[in-house]
């Protein structure tokens, strides 16, 4: 298949397991946007790795909507969409798709790496015109742990009401390159966790703990330090490859309020039958 969709615009490409991710984020958007409509005067959707808006499922002829379009295709659309993408060609394709499909959506586009454009992201949130700062749902879908710094999450979430759904590439990246990341000179995990002293904690539990579990728990602790409720590994959705059933990544949800986790539990419960197709 070409790199263009049936609308003649550039598309991304992913394995079949990506459908689990998109189903989950699509379901949460539907519940969140509707459930919070009467509780906040402004609801904001933030996508830190927005892509082109559509994805070709590798090995098939299937093209599916990705996270930005899923967030727009809800019963109660958000009051503002903030879409960040560092690839100019992908962002251009996304702009055109949104203009064609959702011309009335209120969208701010940010071209660049989310880690170096946090000031712009925060200004976009501040420009939302909300009396109480609004309630935001932020989806972060990096390819690896080195692509999303914890300082970015901290900057976006600090002093604001923001729920996060974050892809933690614990198997396909962190565990795969464990030897590299453990080197004292390598700062990838330092910046991923926002904790330069994580090696001391790892030394205390190795070899009793799996490296993936360790990083998941450490990330949860970092989020707790920002005021987010504790999230056990059991509440992080593990996504596996469809070919060899190997673990790839976890989707971790974080909120400062119990209601957010109630919504998340509904997604995990009612999406379970679909997840089983890929697990």
C-alpha positions in Angstrom: 0.0 0.0 0.0 1.2 3.5 -0.7 1.9 6.1 2.0 -1.4 7.9 1.1 -4.9 7.1 2.3 -8.0 6.9 0.2 -8.3 10.6 0.7 -5.0 11.1 -1.1 -3.4 12.5 2.1 -0.3 11.2 3.9 -1.0 8.4 6.5 1.0 6.8 9.3 1.6 3.0 9.5 1.4 0.7 12.5 1.0 -3.0 13.4 -2.4 -4.6 14.1 -2.0 -4.1 17.8 -2.4 -0.4 17.3 -6.1 -1.0 17.0 -6.2 -1.8 20.7 -4.7 1.5 21.5 -7.0 3.4 19.2 -10.1 1.6 20.5 -9.2 2.4 24.1 -8.4 6.1 23.5 -11.5 6.4 21.4 -13.7 4.9 24.1 -12.2 7.1 26.8 -12.7 10.2 24.7 -16.4 9.4 24.3 -16.9 8.8 28.1 -14.8 11.8 29.2 -16.1 14.4 26.8 -19.7 13.5 27.6 -19.3 12.9 31.3 -17.5 16.2 31.9 -19.6 18.4 29.7 -21.8 19.8 32.5 -19.1 19.9 35.1 -16.5 22.2 33.4 -17.1 25.2 31.2 -14.2 24.2 28.9 -13.0 20.7 27.9 -9.7 20.5 26.1 -8.1 17.6 24.2 -4.3 17.6 23.9 -2.4 15.2 21.6 1.4 15.4 22.0 2.2 13.1 19.0 -0.7 13.8 16.8 0.6 12.3 13.6 -1.4 12.5 10.3 -4.8 11.6 11.8 -5.1 8.2 10.0 -3.1 4.9 10.1 -2.6 2.1 7.7 -2.6 -1.2 9.5 0.5 -3.0 8.3 -0.1 -6.2 6.3 -3.7 -5.3 5.6 -5.7 -2.9 3.4 -7.2 -1.4 6.5 -7.0 2.3 7.3 -8.3 3.5 10.7 -8.7 6.9 12.3 -6.0 7.8 14.8 -6.2 9.7 18.1 -6.9 13.2 16.9 -9.9 12.2 14.6 -11.2 9.9 17.3 -11.3 12.7 19.7 -13.3 14.8 17.3 -15.7 12.0 16.4 -17.6 12.1 19.8 -21.1 13.0 20.8 -20.0 16.0 22.8 -17.0 17.5 21.0 -14.3 19.2 23.0 -14.3 23.0 23.2 -10.6 23.1 22.1 -8.2 20.7 20.5 -4.4 21.2 20.8 -2.5 19.0 18.4 1.3 18.8 18.4 3.3 17.1 15.8 7.0 17.5 14.9 6.7 16.2 11.3 5.6 19.1 9.0 4.2 16.7 6.3 2.1 14.8 8.9 0.8 18.0 10.5 -0.1 19.3 7.0 -2.1 16.1 6.3 -3.8 16.3 9.7 -4.8 20.0 9.1 -6.4 19.1 5.8 -8.3 16.1 7.2 -9.7 18.1 10.0 -10.7 20.9 7.7 -12.5 18.4 5.5 -14.1 16.2 8.2 -14.5 18.5 11.2 -14.5 22.1 9.8 -16.2 23.5 12.9 -13.7 22.1 15.4 -11.7 24.7 17.4 -8.1 23.5 16.8 -4.7 24.9 17.6 -1.8 23.2 15.8 1.7 23.2 17.1 4.5 22.2 14.8 7.5 20.8 16.7 8.7 18.5 19.4 6.4 18.6 22.4 9.4 18.5 24.7 10.7 21.8 23.4 7.3 23.4 22.8 5.8 23.2 26.3 5.6 27.0 26.6 3.5 27.0 23.4 1.3 24.2 24.7 0.7 25.9 28.0 -0.1 29.2 26.2 -2.7 27.4 24.0 -4.3 25.9 27.2 -4.4 29.4 28.8 -6.0 30.9 25.7 -8.9 28.5 26.0 -10.9 31.3 27.7 -12.0 29.1 30.6 -13.0 30.7 33.9 -11.6 27.8 35.9 -8.7 26.8 33.6 -10.8 24.0 32.0 -10.4 20.3 32.2 -8.0 18.7 29.8 -7.4 15.2 28.5 -3.9 14.7 27.2 -2.9 11.7 25.1 0.8 10.9 24.7 1.8 8.3 22.2 5.6 8.3 21.8 7.5 5.6 19.9 10.0 5.1 22.8 10.7 6.3 26.3 13.3 8.8 25.0 10.7 10.7 23.1 8.7 12.0 26.1 10.5 13.7 29.0 8.8 13.7 32.3 9.4 17.5 32.5 7.0 17.9 29.7 4.2 16.0 31.5 5.0 18.0 34.7 4.8 21.3 32.8 1.5 20.5 31.2 -0.1 19.1 34.3 1.2 21.4 37.0 -1.3 23.8 38.4 -4.0 22.6 35.9 -6.7 20.0 35.8 -5.3 17.5 33.3 -5.9 13.7 32.9 -3.2 11.8 31.1 -3.2 8.6 29.0 0.4 7.8 28.3 2.0 5.0 26.2 4.9 3.6 28.2 7.1 1.7 25.8 8.5 -0.6 28.5 9.0 -3.7 26.4 9.6 -2.6 22.8 12.1 0.0 23.9 13.1 0.2 27.6 13.6 -3.6 28.1 15.1 -4.1 24.7 17.8 -1.4 25.3 18.2 -2.1 29.0 21.9 -2.5 28.8 22.3 0.9 27.1 20.0 2.7 29.4 21.7 1.3 32.5 25.0 2.9 31.5 25.8 5.8 34.0 26.4 8.2 31.1 22.9 7.5 29.6 20.2 10.0 30.7 17.3 8.5 28.8 15.6 7.0 31.8 16.5 9.9 34.0 14.5 12.2 31.8 11.7 9.7 31.2 11.1 9.3 35.0 12.2 12.8 36.0 14.5 11.1 38.5 18.3 11.1 38.1 18.6 8.8 41.1 16.5 5.9 39.7 19.6 3.6 39.4 19.9 3.5 43.2 16.3 2.2 43.5 17.0 -0.3 40.7 20.1 -1.7 42.5 18.0 -2.3 45.6 15.5 -4.6 43.8 17.6 -6.2 41.0 17.4 -9.1 40.2 14.1 -9.8 42.0 12.1 -7.3 39.9 11.5 -7.2 36.2 12.9 -4.0 34.6 9.6 -3.3 32.9 7.6 -3.5 36.2 10.3 -1.4 37.9 9.9 1.4 35.4 6.1 1.3 35.5 6.1 1.6 39.3 8.7 4.4 39.2 6.7 6.3 36.6 3.6 5.9 38.8 5.6 7.3 41.7 6.7 10.3 39.6 3.1 11.0 38.8 2.1 10.7 42.4 4.7 13.4 43.2 2.6 15.7 40.9 -0.6 15.0 42.9 -1.9 12.2 40.8 -3.6 9.2 42.4 -1.5 6.0 42.6 -1.8 3.6 39.7 -0.8 -0.1 40.1 0.6 -2.0 37.2 -2.6 -4.0 37.1 -4.5 -0.9 36.0 -2.1 -0.3 33.1 -3.3 -2.0 29.9 -0.6 -4.2 28.5 -0.6 -4.4 24.7 1.0 -7.4 23.0 2.1 -8.1 19.4 -0.4 -10.0 17.3 2.3 -12.2 15.7 4.2 -13.7 18.6 2.1 -12.4 21.5 5.1 -10.6 22.9 4.6 -7.6 25.2 5.1 -4.2 23.5 3.9 -1.4 25.8 1.5 -0.3 28.5 -1.2 2.3 28.3 -1.2 4.1 31.7 -4.0 6.5 32.8 -3.4 9.1 35.4 -5.9 11.5 37.1 -6.1 13.6 40.2 -9.7 12.5 40.9 -11.4 9.2 41.4 -14.0 9.9 38.7 -11.3 9.7 36.1 -10.4 6.2 37.2 -14.1 5.2 37.2 -14.2 6.2 33.5 -11.0 4.3 32.8 -12.3 1.2 34.5 -15.4 1.3 32.3 -13.2 1.5 29.2 -11.2 -1.6 30.4 -14.3 -3.5 31.3 -16.4 -2.8 28.2 -13.4 -3.0 25.8 -12.2 -6.3 27.1 -14.0 -8.4 24.4 -12.2 -6.4 21.7 -8.8 -6.5 23.5 -9.0 -10.3 23.6 -8.7 -10.4 19.8 -5.2 -9.1 20.0 -3.9 -10.2 23.4 
